[in-house]
Amino acid sequence: MQCDPQACEVHAAESAAQLSGVQNAPQPFANPRCSVMNDVLVCACDAAVRATSEVCALSDRFGGCLYLPSEFPGCQVGSDAACAAVCGDIQLRGVSAASQALEVVVRASACVGAECRYVLAVDQRCYLAEPLTPVDCAVADAALLSQ
């Protein structure tokens, strides 16, 4: 299947629009609890958000981690107080990140073989898509698109 340059340009603009502005904030977590999964302590904030010492609990719209595994203080199974604090912190960070009105612009888009590639810029940060991958804004768009 061939890449259509016009459709690629439209897709890049739609992606930028989707990432721009204010996002939907995460809802408060109802029943955070401490448990063990695969021999690892976990604060289960909800079905999708879990804080551990091994993986990022919540990512921002560009894939950056809002709550690092190194920040997880641990918890005690049977005592969910620590998880209530951890999940509350994660929820506040999610709300803060979602409430930031960002202007995401398409720096360039092009068909590279059968693939639509584009470079997005926001607040002096650049991303090659898809998937969103941080790149150096100082590199020329043609070089980034050919990566």
VENMO-V633673 format. One record per backbone hydrogen bond with DSSP energy under -0.5 kcal/mol. CO is the residue of the C=O (numbers start at 1). NH is the residue of the N-H. Records with the same first field share a line. If there is no record, write none. Layout:
CO: NH  NH
This chain:
3: 5
4: 8
5: 9
6: 10
7: 11
8: 12
9: 13
10: 14
11: 15
12: 16
13: 17
14: 18
15: 19
16: 20
21: 102
33: 44
34: 78
35: 42
37: 40
40: 37
42: 35  44
43: 45  51
44: 33
48: 50
49: 45  46
51: 43
55: 52
58: 66  67
60: 63
64: 60
67: 57
68: 71  72
69: 72
75: 77
76: 79
78: 80
79: 76
80: 84
81: 85
82: 86
83: 87
84: 88
85: 89
86: 90
87: 91
88: 92
89: 93
90: 94
91: 95
92: 96
93: 97
94: 98
95: 99
96: 100
97: 100
98: 23
99: 101
100: 102
102: 21  104
103: 105
105: 107  121
108: 119
110: 112  117
111: 113
112: 115
113: 3
115: 112  117
117: 110
118: 129
119: 107  108
120: 127
121: 105
122: 125
125: 122
126: 135
127: 120
128: 133
129: 118
133: 128
135: 126  137
136: 139
140: 144
141: 145
142: 146
144: 147
